Amino acid sequence: MSKEKKKVNTSLRLDKKTLKALKLIAVEKETSVQAIIEKLILDYLKKMKEENK
């Protein structure tokens, strides 16, 4: 069994220009839009947890 946490699908609506910019950055950084968004969300959750201590 994999140690990686199971992922679930969700949908997200973004402005066309925003998505295009994210895709370009993902290509430049050799990553995915999904990975960028997940990191941003995790960083945000961590920040909120710290602020609520």
N, C-alpha and C positions, 0 to 999 in steps of 0.2 A: 504494500500500500504506500502511496506517495505521501511524503511529509508536507507537500504543498497544500495549502488550504483550498478547498473546493470553491470554485468561482460560480457565480450565478449571473445570468444575463439581465441587463436593464437597458432602458432606452433613454436617450438624452437628445434634446433638441438644441442645436446651436445655430447661430447666424452663419450663413454660408462663408463669409469672409473669415470668421473666427475658426471654423473648421479647416479652411484652406491653410491658414497660418499655422495651425497645429500640425497639419499633415506635413507642411514644409519643414517645420522644426523637427518632427519625428524622423524624417528622412535624413536631415543634417546630422542628427544625434544618433542615427542608426538604432532607433527604438520605435515604439508604436504610439499611436494616439491614446490607446487604452492605457499603456504604461504611464504616460505623462499625466493623464487625468487621475489615475489611481494614486500616483505619488502626491499630486496636489491635494487630493481629498484626505489622504493619510496625514499629510503635513498640517492641514487645516484642523482635523480632528485632534491631533496631538496638541496644537496651539490652544484649542478650546478647552481641552482637558487641563492644561497648565494654568489657564486663566481662571478656571473654576476651583482651583485648590484653595 
